């Protein structure tokens, strides 16, 4: 193939300009990847990788929020357990008063004084149950929980709380906790005003504390759910780390490869600039024939 000298068209210049444009684009792409640290910045880079990475990023954000939810659930249950611990101390004191009043070593007027403290402690139990709350939600009151109070599997009144501790919409990603609110139902109306009443109260408080659905059982229930939350948080933290690694594998740039690509493209860009200048000079060569 022969090439004629011409001042109207310059095939060499066109080829050089096209090559220069391609290498300049490669340089700009490498600069963008090196400056951002991302290999996939848009769908034009790798649409499949971008789709997978964005899905993983959404899951990763969900996992992080689930960790926060689980952490708040821990704080909420710890608050409830603290309230139950206080109520437990009050019940133990009430039992102590009942034991004292059940003895004939105490006169009736002294027993009446003991009963006064007993009744005050009973009211204090109700007060504590009403004021224990977290973020404006009652934890031990009869109308606590999102459901406004429910009846649990044992037929007892409870405050129900549902915690989203996963990043998907499934029952396995939620934890439902029922906190019994009948903290003093069996003690309402009781008295230690007489020796017989005091003796009966001893057994009643023992049942309230140690019964199958009693006070200590409820504290154990909260403790078990706290342990589940601790395990969930550990698992979620591991998931968050795995998602971060997976997203990085899909999107992150390999700086070694990108640096090599950048240097190569830059050298070719400089060569393209030089050759474009040389190709443009060919028209001047043709003009010399007219001189």
GIURHU-V211527 format. One line per field, one symbol per residue. ss: DSSP state (H for helix, E for strand, - for the rest). Layout:
ss->???
This chain:
ss->----------HHHHHHHHHHHHHHHHHHHHHHHHHH-E----HHHHHHHHHHHHHHHHHHHHHHHHHHHHHHHHHHHHHHHHHHHHHHHHHHHHHHHHHHH------HHHHHHHHHHHHHHHHHHHHHHHH-EE--EE------E----EE-----EEEEEEEE------HHHEEEEEEE----HHH-------HHHHHHHHHHHHHHHH----HHHHHHHHHHHHHHHHHHHHHHHHHHHHHHHHHHHHHE--HHHHHHHHHHHHHHHHHHHHHHHHHH-HHHHHHHHH-
